[in-house]
Amino acid sequence: MAEHDAAPGLFAPGFVADPYPAYAWLRENAPVHRATLPSGVDAWLVTRYRDARAALADPRLSKNPRRHQAEEHASGRVGIPGERGAGLMTHLLNIDPPDHTRLRRLVSKAFTPRGVAAFEPRVRELTERLVDGFAARGSADLIDEFAFPLPIYAICDLLGVPPEDQDDFRSWAGMMLHTTGKRGGVGRAVKRMRGYLAELIGRKRREPGDDLISALIRASDHGEQLTEEEAAAMAFILLFAGFETTVNLIGNGVYALLRDPDQLALLRRAAAEGDEGLLATAVEELLRYDGPVELATWRFATEPLVLGGQRIAVGEPVLVVLAAADRDPARFADPDALDLTRTDNPHLGYGHGIHYCLGAPLARAEGRTALSVLLRRLPDLRLASEAPELRWRGGLIMRGLRSLPVEFTPERVTERQ
């Protein structure tokens, strides 16, 4: 694989911290490139915007891992670790139409603009409460104390997880992200979450509420044919996909802003003035510039096809590199620059086609609210002066910081009254 060897820094030390030079090389020299991943799995990496957009919407690329006739998935090297053993395979990231169409329809009402707008006051309440927890101290780890718990508590509220159980979800989520507990705990966390979801579904069936899990149960009781396994898998993936993307959107976004004083000052003024328009374009640009999802989830060819001039055989895995496509100079002017006023911005940060991220409206609302509250309440927010070199979480699909130490002028109690 001479081509792979020539790619500078691909999966080498330092790649996780800054993969963009390697992706630029691939876009220029090998835009659809067969690579051996750190897990040992061979897959095609798609890096140009035009090819990426086409691949994301190509019905010949299945999301069902059973299309991949190899041992990698059974051993956990393809997909989410632990999902097969926990009986959580039948979720939106692993299925194709018509099952995908049916299951997506059942939950889509919770993520409409109207549904998200109704939930936004709760998001703002959670955001303000989390900032209350550290604002008077003058320092914080924005990942552990803010970006991580905010989407956890928000999605738990949406699903109908009782407040007294939400810290358990936070603990399991931390194990899945390796922010708490020992490495290798992902599978254990998934199994614990699966057991809890089975219990919660039974409880909601006896005592339904005004929440998403109850809505899924009502749908299954009215002929939609949603099995208990499908309901548990749906709740699991909404939690898993619904929190990690937002953790990384906030963490990566704040980090990018703190390294760009001009753009930070621009957004700080917008937050102070309540400029929702600039806050909205800022979130889109942060999604493009250093988004939470580095590679789209696994796809498998169901028939021979040609993509970017490369022949892909039946069953071969294809990974669309969103981070590379969203910095393609053939589509974005000055793509390596952060420009919060960018309006021509059809980024792929939340995908494209029928698998476009269902929770994108909620994630955007959380991102706008998080940035607005942080910069309004902590106007001199900055990277901690004594912070160690920042570390990024290893992994193939998501891109995010392990921690983000910051400093600011402590907020006085009277300022919040």
One Martini backbone bead per residue (centre of mass of N, CA, C, O) as a GRO file, in nm:
protein
  417
    1MET     BB    1   0.069   0.056   0.029
    2ALA     BB    2   0.213   0.322  -0.091
    3GLU     BB    3   0.003   0.546  -0.064
    4HIS     BB    4  -0.024   0.530   0.243
    5ASP     BB    5   0.279   0.591   0.306
    6ALA     BB    6   0.265   0.889   0.169
    7ALA     BB    7   0.082   0.979   0.383
    8PRO     BB    8   0.098   1.234   0.600
    9GLY     BB    9   0.016   1.124   0.924
   10LEU     BB   10  -0.162   0.879   0.896
   11PHE     BB   11  -0.226   0.769   1.215
   12ALA     BB   12  -0.020   0.919   1.356
   13PRO     BB   13   0.139   1.088   1.564
   14GLY     BB   14  -0.074   1.381   1.588
   15PHE     BB   15  -0.333   1.336   1.421
   16VAL     BB   16  -0.562   1.388   1.629
   17ALA     BB   17  -0.495   1.694   1.675
   18ASP     BB   18  -0.411   1.718   1.337
   19PRO     BB   19  -0.566   1.601   1.039
   20TYR     BB   20  -0.567   1.818   0.801
   21PRO     BB   21  -0.305   1.769   0.635
   22ALA     BB   22  -0.374   1.476   0.555
   23TYR     BB   23  -0.645   1.543   0.416
   24ALA     BB   24  -0.527   1.731   0.203
   25TRP     BB   25  -0.357   1.515   0.066
   26LEU     BB   26  -0.588   1.328  -0.013
   27ARG     BB   27  -0.753   1.523  -0.185
   28GLU     BB   28  -0.514   1.563  -0.394
   29ASN     BB   29  -0.404   1.238  -0.431
   30ALA     BB   30  -0.648   1.046  -0.260
   31PRO     BB   31  -0.979   1.083  -0.239
   32VAL     BB   32  -1.005   0.759  -0.276
   33HIS     BB   33  -0.891   0.561   0.002
   34ARG     BB   34  -0.719   0.277   0.091
   35ALA     BB   35  -0.717   0.185   0.438
   36THR     BB   36  -0.553   0.116   0.740
   37LEU     BB   37  -0.668   0.098   1.035
   38PRO     BB   38  -0.599   0.082   1.368
   39SER     BB   39  -0.788  -0.186   1.388
   40GLY     BB   40  -0.724  -0.336   1.083
   41VAL     BB   41  -0.923  -0.215   0.898
   42ASP     BB   42  -1.041  -0.196   0.575
   43ALA     BB   43  -1.095   0.125   0.404
   44TRP     BB   44  -1.273   0.381   0.255
   45LEU     BB   45  -1.170   0.717   0.189
   46VAL     BB   46  -1.365   1.017   0.175
   47THR     BB   47  -1.261   1.374   0.095
   48ARG     BB   48  -1.441   1.499  -0.110
   49TYR     BB   49  -1.720   1.675  -0.136
   50ARG     BB   50  -1.860   1.552  -0.382
   51ASP     BB   51  -1.819   1.254  -0.299
   52ALA     BB   52  -1.942   1.270  -0.016
   53ARG     BB   53  -2.229   1.356  -0.091
   54ALA     BB   54  -2.284   1.111  -0.271
   55ALA     BB   55  -2.234   0.883  -0.061
   56LEU     BB   56  -2.450   0.969   0.157
   57ALA     BB   57  -2.690   0.916  -0.089
   58ASP     BB   58  -2.619   0.618  -0.157
   59PRO     BB   59  -2.804   0.321  -0.185
   60ARG     BB   60  -2.540   0.126  -0.222
   61LEU     BB   61  -2.488   0.231   0.076
   62SER     BB   62  -2.497   0.061   0.358
   63LYS     BB   63  -2.577   0.052   0.720
   64ASN     BB   64  -2.561  -0.257   0.737
   65PRO     BB   65  -2.337  -0.473   0.883
   66ARG     BB   66  -2.438  -0.740   0.737
   67ARG     BB   67  -2.294  -0.651   0.463
   68HIS     BB   68  -2.036  -0.729   0.631
   69GLN     BB   69  -1.837  -1.013   0.551
   70ALA     BB   70  -1.700  -1.008   0.858
   71GLU     BB   71  -1.530  -1.005   1.179
   72GLU     BB   72  -1.515  -0.708   1.276
   73HIS     BB   73  -1.796  -0.668   1.400
   74ALA     BB   74  -1.801  -0.898   1.610
   75SER     BB   75  -1.527  -0.764   1.749
   76GLY     BB   76  -1.580  -0.429   1.744
   77ARG     BB   77  -1.432  -0.277   1.483
   78VAL     BB   78  -1.735  -0.227   1.399
   79GLY     BB   79  -1.883   0.014   1.546
   80ILE     BB   80  -2.033  -0.010   1.854
   81PRO     BB   81  -1.931  -0.100   2.138
   82GLY     BB   82  -2.159  -0.357   2.257
   83GLU     BB   83  -2.425  -0.361   2.080
   84ARG     BB   84  -2.456  -0.659   2.013
   85GLY     BB   85  -2.449  -0.788   2.306
   86ALA     BB   86  -2.702  -0.581   2.396
   87GLY     BB   87  -2.925  -0.558   2.171
   88LEU     BB   88  -2.852  -0.260   1.980
   89MET     BB   89  -2.879  -0.270   1.648
   90THR     BB   90  -3.184  -0.141   1.587
   91HIS     BB   91  -3.084   0.141   1.453
   92LEU     BB   92  -3.040   0.420   1.250
   93LEU     BB   93  -2.720   0.346   1.193
   94ASN     BB   94  -2.806   0.018   1.094
   95ILE     BB   95  -3.029   0.099   0.877
   96ASP     BB   96  -3.270   0.057   0.622
   97PRO     BB   97  -3.484   0.064   0.403
   98PRO     BB   98  -3.790   0.062   0.562
   99ASP     BB   99  -3.708   0.073   0.867
  100HIS     BB  100  -3.590   0.357   0.879
  101THR     BB  101  -3.848   0.509   0.805
  102ARG     BB  102  -4.023   0.409   1.039
  103LEU     BB  103  -3.841   0.496   1.284
  104ARG     BB  104  -3.801   0.794   1.213
  105ARG     BB  105  -4.100   0.878   1.222
  106LEU     BB  106  -4.145   0.826   1.534
  107VAL     BB  107  -3.916   1.068   1.623
  108SER     BB  108  -3.936   1.337   1.450
  109LYS     BB  109  -4.133   1.520   1.623
  110ALA     BB  110  -3.914   1.595   1.848
  111PHE     BB  111  -3.721   1.752   1.599
  112THR     BB  112  -3.867   1.986   1.536
  113PRO     BB  113  -3.874   2.316   1.547
  114ARG     BB  114  -4.114   2.320   1.745
  115GLY     BB  115  -4.008   2.112   1.950
  116VAL     BB  116  -3.744   2.263   2.014
  117ALA     BB  117  -3.865   2.534   2.102
  118ALA     BB  118  -4.013   2.408   2.351
  119PHE     BB  119  -3.719   2.312   2.481
  120GLU     BB  120  -3.529   2.565   2.515
  121PRO     BB  121  -3.582   2.661   2.808
  122ARG     BB  122  -3.448   2.409   2.931
  123VAL     BB  123  -3.168   2.453   2.810
  124ARG     BB  124  -3.119   2.727   2.947
  125GLU     BB  125  -3.149   2.631   3.236
  126LEU     BB  126  -2.916   2.428   3.229
  127THR     BB  127  -2.694   2.627   3.146
  128GLU     BB  128  -2.711   2.824   3.383
  129ARG     BB  129  -2.664   2.610   3.606
  130LEU     BB  130  -2.380   2.525   3.519
  131VAL     BB  131  -2.249   2.806   3.543
  132ASP     BB  132  -2.311   2.841   3.844
  133GLY     BB  133  -2.099   2.614   3.936
  134PHE     BB  134  -1.828   2.820   3.828
  135ALA     BB  135  -1.838   3.139   3.807
  136ALA     BB  136  -1.709   3.211   4.105
  137ARG     BB  137  -1.412   3.075   4.058
  138GLY     BB  138  -1.243   3.137   3.762
  139SER     BB  139  -1.268   2.823   3.684
  140ALA     BB  140  -1.256   2.547   3.432
  141ASP     BB  141  -1.393   2.253   3.283
  142LEU     BB  142  -1.578   2.258   2.995
  143ILE     BB  143  -1.632   1.961   2.966
  144ASP     BB  144  -1.707   1.841   3.251
  145GLU     BB  145  -1.898   2.110   3.346
  146PHE     BB  146  -2.061   2.147   3.047
  147ALA     BB  147  -2.054   1.995   2.765
  148PHE     BB  148  -2.133   1.717   2.890
  149PRO     BB  149  -2.397   1.759   3.074
  150LEU     BB  150  -2.599   1.911   2.899
  151PRO     BB  151  -2.690   1.682   2.688
  152ILE     BB  152  -2.757   1.468   2.892
  153TYR     BB  153  -2.991   1.613   3.041
  154ALA     BB  154  -3.158   1.679   2.790
  155ILE     BB  155  -3.205   1.387   2.678
  156CYS     BB  156  -3.327   1.274   2.935
  157ASP     BB  157  -3.574   1.456   2.936
  158LEU     BB  158  -3.681   1.369   2.657
  159LEU     BB  159  -3.703   1.056   2.726
  160GLY     BB  160  -3.774   1.022   3.059
  161VAL     BB  161  -3.557   1.045   3.269
  162PRO     BB  162  -3.525   1.053   3.580
  163PRO     BB  163  -3.351   1.260   3.783
  164GLU     BB  164  -3.238   1.024   3.977
  165ASP     BB  165  -3.094   0.878   3.703
  166GLN     BB  166  -2.898   1.080   3.544
  167ASP     BB  167  -2.618   1.018   3.676
  168ASP     BB  168  -2.592   0.738   3.555
  169PHE     BB  169  -2.574   0.834   3.264
  170ARG     BB  170  -2.324   1.004   3.303
  171SER     BB  171  -2.140   0.769   3.380
  172TRP     BB  172  -2.178   0.595   3.124
  173ALA     BB  173  -2.089   0.814   2.926
  174GLY     BB  174  -1.803   0.839   3.038
  175MET     BB  175  -1.719   0.551   2.964
  176MET     BB  176  -1.769   0.583   2.653
  177LEU     BB  177  -1.549   0.843   2.652
  178HIS     BB  178  -1.318   0.807   2.871
  179THR     BB  179  -1.369   1.015   3.129
  180THR     BB  180  -1.442   0.755   3.292
  181GLY     BB  181  -1.279   0.522   3.404
  182LYS     BB  182  -1.183   0.247   3.243
  183ARG     BB  183  -1.061   0.102   3.000
  184GLY     BB  184  -1.315  -0.100   2.849
  185GLY     BB  185  -1.608   0.023   2.955
  186VAL     BB  186  -1.809   0.036   2.720
  187GLY     BB  187  -1.954  -0.238   2.726
  188ARG     BB  188  -2.056  -0.210   3.019
  189ALA     BB  189  -2.220   0.049   2.976
  190VAL     BB  190  -2.411  -0.062   2.762
  191LYS     BB  191  -2.535  -0.289   2.938
  192ARG     BB  192  -2.645  -0.107   3.160
  193MET     BB  193  -2.822   0.063   2.977
  194ARG     BB  194  -2.994  -0.168   2.871
  195GLY     BB  195  -3.115  -0.255   3.141
  196TYR     BB  196  -3.246   0.015   3.207
  197LEU     BB  197  -3.426   0.048   2.952
  198ALA     BB  198  -3.599  -0.199   3.001
  199GLU     BB  199  -3.715  -0.095   3.268
  200LEU     BB  200  -3.825   0.181   3.163
  201ILE     BB  201  -4.020   0.069   2.952
  202GLY     BB  202  -4.195  -0.084   3.154
  203ARG     BB  203  -4.274   0.168   3.320
  204LYS     BB  204  -4.400   0.333   3.079
  205ARG     BB  205  -4.620   0.127   3.014
  206ARG     BB  206  -4.764   0.168   3.295
  207GLU     BB  207  -4.647   0.496   3.309
  208PRO     BB  208  -4.707   0.725   3.112
  209GLY     BB  209  -4.573   1.011   2.943
  210ASP     BB  210  -4.422   1.326   2.828
  211ASP     BB  211  -4.232   1.140   2.619
  212LEU     BB  212  -4.042   0.954   2.402
  213ILE     BB  213  -4.077   0.668   2.512
  214SER     BB  214  -4.385   0.681   2.535
  215ALA     BB  215  -4.428   0.734   2.230
  216LEU     BB  216  -4.309   0.466   2.134
  217ILE     BB  217  -4.511   0.287   2.283
  218ARG     BB  218  -4.771   0.397   2.159
  219ALA     BB  219  -4.697   0.322   1.869
  220SER     BB  220  -4.677   0.012   1.920
  221ASP     BB  221  -4.980  -0.007   2.033
  222HIS     BB  222  -5.078   0.122   1.726
  223GLY     BB  223  -4.921  -0.066   1.488
  224GLU     BB  224  -4.595  -0.001   1.434
  225GLN     BB  225  -4.403  -0.238   1.523
  226LEU     BB  226  -4.244  -0.188   1.798
  227THR     BB  227  -4.004  -0.319   1.957
  228GLU     BB  228  -3.830  -0.346   2.241
  229GLU     BB  229  -3.555  -0.346   2.101
  230GLU     BB  230  -3.606  -0.092   1.929
  231ALA     BB  231  -3.661   0.102   2.164
  232ALA     BB  232  -3.386   0.069   2.303
  233ALA     BB  233  -3.209   0.142   2.058
  234MET     BB  234  -3.326   0.423   2.017
  235ALA     BB  235  -3.257   0.541   2.293
  236PHE     BB  236  -2.954   0.487   2.275
  237ILE     BB  237  -2.885   0.655   2.013
  238LEU     BB  238  -2.996   0.923   2.112
  239LEU     BB  239  -2.795   0.944   2.340
  240PHE     BB  240  -2.524   0.893   2.200
  241ALA     BB  241  -2.563   1.099   1.955
  242GLY     BB  242  -2.690   1.342   2.139
  243PHE     BB  243  -2.419   1.405   2.312
  244GLU     BB  244  -2.140   1.388   2.165
  245THR     BB  245  -2.184   1.605   1.950
  246THR     BB  246  -2.227   1.841   2.157
  247VAL     BB  247  -1.973   1.828   2.313
  248ASN     BB  248  -1.792   1.888   2.057
  249LEU     BB  249  -1.916   2.147   1.961
  250ILE     BB  250  -1.847   2.310   2.214
  251GLY     BB  251  -1.548   2.241   2.256
  252ASN     BB  252  -1.433   2.301   1.972
  253GLY     BB  253  -1.557   2.585   1.946
  254VAL     BB  254  -1.427   2.726   2.188
  255TYR     BB  255  -1.137   2.665   2.110
  256ALA     BB  256  -1.138   2.817   1.840
  257LEU     BB  257  -1.210   3.095   1.962
  258LEU     BB  258  -0.965   3.118   2.171
  259ARG     BB  259  -0.763   3.122   1.898
  260ASP     BB  260  -0.960   3.378   1.786
  261PRO     BB  261  -0.996   3.695   1.870
  262ASP     BB  262  -1.177   3.819   1.647
  263GLN     BB  263  -1.409   3.610   1.653
  264LEU     BB  264  -1.466   3.632   1.954
  265ALA     BB  265  -1.545   3.932   1.958
  266LEU     BB  266  -1.782   3.905   1.766
  267LEU     BB  267  -1.947   3.701   1.946
  268ARG     BB  268  -1.956   3.865   2.203
  269ARG     BB  269  -2.131   4.090   2.088
  270ALA     BB  270  -2.369   3.911   2.005
  271ALA     BB  271  -2.436   3.811   2.291
  272ALA     BB  272  -2.483   4.094   2.421
  273GLU     BB  273  -2.710   4.172   2.180
  274GLY     BB  274  -2.876   3.921   2.072
  275ASP     BB  275  -2.750   3.790   1.798
  276GLU     BB  276  -2.892   3.529   1.637
  277GLY     BB  277  -2.770   3.528   1.354
  278LEU     BB  278  -2.468   3.498   1.433
  279LEU     BB  279  -2.500   3.249   1.609
  280ALA     BB  280  -2.594   3.067   1.376
  281THR     BB  281  -2.347   3.099   1.183
  282ALA     BB  282  -2.138   3.009   1.390
  283VAL     BB  283  -2.228   2.717   1.426
  284GLU     BB  284  -2.187   2.636   1.130
  285GLU     BB  285  -1.881   2.703   1.122
  286LEU     BB  286  -1.794   2.512   1.353
  287LEU     BB  287  -1.891   2.256   1.208
  288ARG     BB  288  -1.693   2.290   0.968
  289TYR     BB  289  -1.406   2.351   1.092
  290ASP     BB  290  -1.454   2.156   1.385
  291GLY     BB  291  -1.623   1.903   1.409
  292PRO     BB  292  -1.770   1.632   1.589
  293VAL     BB  293  -1.761   1.471   1.305
  294GLU     BB  294  -1.518   1.321   1.121
  295LEU     BB  295  -1.675   1.051   1.056
  296ALA     BB  296  -1.883   0.873   0.913
  297THR     BB  297  -2.055   0.617   0.934
  298TRP     BB  298  -2.088   0.313   0.831
  299ARG     BB  299  -2.041   0.165   0.504
  300PHE     BB  300  -2.182  -0.074   0.248
  301ALA     BB  301  -2.149  -0.243  -0.031
  302THR     BB  302  -2.410  -0.393  -0.244
  303GLU     BB  303  -2.240  -0.308  -0.499
  304PRO     BB  304  -2.073  -0.232  -0.750
  305LEU     BB  305  -1.858   0.069  -0.754
  306VAL     BB  306  -1.793   0.414  -0.840
  307LEU     BB  307  -1.560   0.632  -0.655
  308GLY     BB  308  -1.354   0.862  -0.751
  309GLY     BB  309  -1.234   0.625  -0.958
  310GLN     BB  310  -1.309   0.387  -0.763
  311ARG     BB  311  -1.332   0.048  -0.701
  312ILE     BB  312  -1.604  -0.107  -0.530
  313ALA     BB  313  -1.681  -0.373  -0.348
  314VAL     BB  314  -1.862  -0.595  -0.215
  315GLY     BB  315  -1.865  -0.514   0.140
  316GLU     BB  316  -1.710  -0.263   0.149
  317PRO     BB  317  -1.591  -0.014   0.333
  318VAL     BB  318  -1.720   0.327   0.398
  319LEU     BB  319  -1.562   0.650   0.473
  320VAL     BB  320  -1.669   0.965   0.543
  321VAL     BB  321  -1.477   1.267   0.550
  322LEU     BB  322  -1.597   1.544   0.684
  323ALA     BB  323  -1.342   1.711   0.759
  324ALA     BB  324  -1.240   1.719   0.462
  325ALA     BB  325  -1.488   1.820   0.300
  326ASP     BB  326  -1.516   2.097   0.484
  327ARG     BB  327  -1.205   2.175   0.343
  328ASP     BB  328  -1.280   2.220   0.048
  329PRO     BB  329  -1.172   2.444  -0.198
  330ALA     BB  330  -1.396   2.364  -0.415
  331ARG     BB  331  -1.632   2.485  -0.200
  332PHE     BB  332  -1.447   2.663   0.003
  333ALA     BB  333  -1.353   2.956   0.104
  334ASP     BB  334  -1.102   2.958   0.289
  335PRO     BB  335  -1.122   2.676   0.475
  336ASP     BB  336  -0.892   2.737   0.716
  337ALA     BB  337  -1.090   2.958   0.801
  338LEU     BB  338  -1.249   3.143   1.047
  339ASP     BB  339  -1.603   3.237   0.962
  340LEU     BB  340  -1.889   3.357   1.119
  341THR     BB  341  -2.014   3.499   0.838
  342ARG     BB  342  -2.070   3.256   0.686
  343THR     BB  343  -2.323   3.161   0.432
  344ASP     BB  344  -2.174   2.966   0.233
  345ASN     BB  345  -2.267   2.658   0.419
  346PRO     BB  346  -2.288   2.326   0.307
  347HIS     BB  347  -2.227   2.134   0.524
  348LEU     BB  348  -2.152   1.785   0.668
  349GLY     BB  349  -2.169   1.763   0.987
  350TYR     BB  350  -2.480   1.606   0.963
  351GLY     BB  351  -2.479   1.528   0.679
  352HIS     BB  352  -2.674   1.335   0.424
  353GLY     BB  353  -2.978   1.257   0.358
  354ILE     BB  354  -3.156   1.006   0.523
  355HIS     BB  355  -2.911   1.028   0.761
  356TYR     BB  356  -2.964   1.278   0.872
  357CYS     BB  357  -2.951   1.432   1.158
  358LEU     BB  358  -3.212   1.428   1.373
  359GLY     BB  359  -3.073   1.621   1.617
  360ALA     BB  360  -2.977   1.896   1.493
  361PRO     BB  361  -3.172   2.112   1.612
  362LEU     BB  362  -3.087   2.062   1.906
  363ALA     BB  363  -2.781   2.105   1.879
  364ARG     BB  364  -2.800   2.395   1.782
  365ALA     BB  365  -2.946   2.507   2.029
  366GLU     BB  366  -2.726   2.428   2.231
  367GLY     BB  367  -2.497   2.587   2.098
  368ARG     BB  368  -2.619   2.871   2.110
  369THR     BB  369  -2.671   2.877   2.415
  370ALA     BB  370  -2.387   2.819   2.518
  371LEU     BB  371  -2.245   3.064   2.387
  372SER     BB  372  -2.422   3.289   2.495
  373VAL     BB  373  -2.388   3.239   2.802
  374LEU     BB  374  -2.083   3.233   2.829
  375LEU     BB  375  -2.020   3.523   2.695
  376ARG     BB  376  -2.205   3.686   2.884
  377ARG     BB  377  -2.095   3.583   3.174
  378LEU     BB  378  -1.784   3.532   3.035
  379PRO     BB  379  -1.620   3.775   2.866
  380ASP     BB  380  -1.302   3.669   2.955
  381LEU     BB  381  -1.264   3.414   2.824
  382ARG     BB  382  -0.993   3.167   2.868
  383LEU     BB  383  -0.720   3.010   2.859
  384ALA     BB  384  -0.533   2.847   3.063
  385SER     BB  385  -0.215   2.934   3.160
  386GLU     BB  386  -0.154   2.627   3.306
  387ALA     BB  387  -0.215   2.447   3.081
  388PRO     BB  388  -0.194   2.172   2.940
  389GLU     BB  389  -0.176   1.984   2.689
  390LEU     BB  390  -0.408   1.908   2.479
  391ARG     BB  391  -0.642   1.639   2.456
  392TRP     BB  392  -0.755   1.388   2.242
  393ARG     BB  393  -0.982   1.172   2.152
  394GLY     BB  394  -0.980   0.868   2.058
  395GLY     BB  395  -1.098   0.785   1.731
  396LEU     BB  396  -1.292   0.764   1.435
  397ILE     BB  397  -1.559   0.947   1.438
  398MET     BB  398  -1.497   1.133   1.664
  399ARG     BB  399  -1.431   1.485   1.777
  400GLY     BB  400  -1.250   1.550   2.092
  401LEU     BB  401  -1.200   1.670   2.399
  402ARG     BB  402  -1.107   1.592   2.723
  403SER     BB  403  -1.026   1.898   2.781
  404LEU     BB  404  -1.100   2.261   2.901
  405PRO     BB  405  -0.915   2.491   3.036
  406VAL     BB  406  -1.034   2.783   3.215
  407GLU     BB  407  -1.063   3.144   3.240
  408PHE     BB  408  -1.198   3.408   3.466
  409THR     BB  409  -1.390   3.635   3.593
  410PRO     BB  410  -1.549   3.631   3.863
  411GLU     BB  411  -1.870   3.596   3.957
  412ARG     BB  412  -2.098   3.778   4.109
  413VAL     BB  413  -2.385   3.739   4.275
  414THR     BB  414  -2.521   4.015   4.193
  415GLU     BB  415  -2.514   3.955   3.877
  416ARG     BB  416  -2.768   3.728   3.919
  417GLN     BB  417  -3.011   3.926   4.048
   0.00000   0.00000   0.00000
